[in-house]
């Protein structure tokens, strides 16, 4: 079994908005789900606040 390593550049502002703000404000996660058009299956993974129809 090997390792696959990828690099995804992220700015400090994106890190703050996408990760740290989401830890402090659960509504931020839902806003990101909407902004990036994440499907319900992936949005529900790890996000107990996401409601699907």
C-alpha positions as CSV (number, residue, x, y, z in Angstrom):
1,X,0.0,0.0,0.0
2,X,1.5,3.3,-1.0
3,X,0.9,7.0,-0.5
4,X,-0.6,9.4,-3.0
5,X,0.3,13.0,-2.1
6,X,-1.4,15.9,-3.7
7,X,-0.9,19.6,-3.2
8,X,-3.8,22.0,-3.1
9,X,-2.8,25.6,-2.5
10,X,-5.0,27.6,-0.2
11,X,-4.7,31.1,1.0
12,X,-4.7,32.1,4.7
13,X,-8.1,33.8,4.1
14,X,-9.5,30.7,2.6
15,X,-8.2,28.6,5.5
16,X,-9.8,31.0,7.9
17,X,-13.2,31.0,6.1
18,X,-13.4,27.4,5.1
19,X,-12.0,25.7,8.2
20,X,-11.7,27.8,11.3
21,X,-14.8,29.9,10.8
22,X,-16.7,26.6,10.2
23,X,-15.5,25.4,13.6
24,X,-16.8,28.6,15.3
25,X,-20.0,29.1,13.3
26,X,-21.9,26.0,12.2
27,X,-24.0,28.1,9.8
28,X,-20.8,28.8,7.8
29,X,-20.6,25.1,6.8
30,X,-24.1,25.3,5.3
31,X,-23.1,28.5,3.4
32,X,-20.1,26.8,2.0
33,X,-22.2,23.8,0.9
34,X,-24.5,26.2,-1.0
35,X,-21.6,28.3,-2.4
36,X,-19.8,25.2,-3.8
37,X,-23.0,23.3,-4.8
38,X,-22.0,20.2,-2.8
39,X,-24.4,17.3,-3.4
40,X,-26.5,16.0,-0.5
41,X,-24.5,12.8,0.0
42,X,-21.2,14.6,0.4
43,X,-22.7,17.5,2.3
44,X,-24.2,15.2,4.9
45,X,-20.8,13.5,5.5
46,X,-19.4,14.9,8.7
47,X,-22.0,17.7,8.8
48,X,-24.7,16.7,11.3
49,X,-26.5,20.1,10.7
50,X,-27.1,19.6,7.0
51,X,-30.7,18.7,6.3
52,X,-31.7,16.8,3.1
53,X,-35.2,16.5,1.8
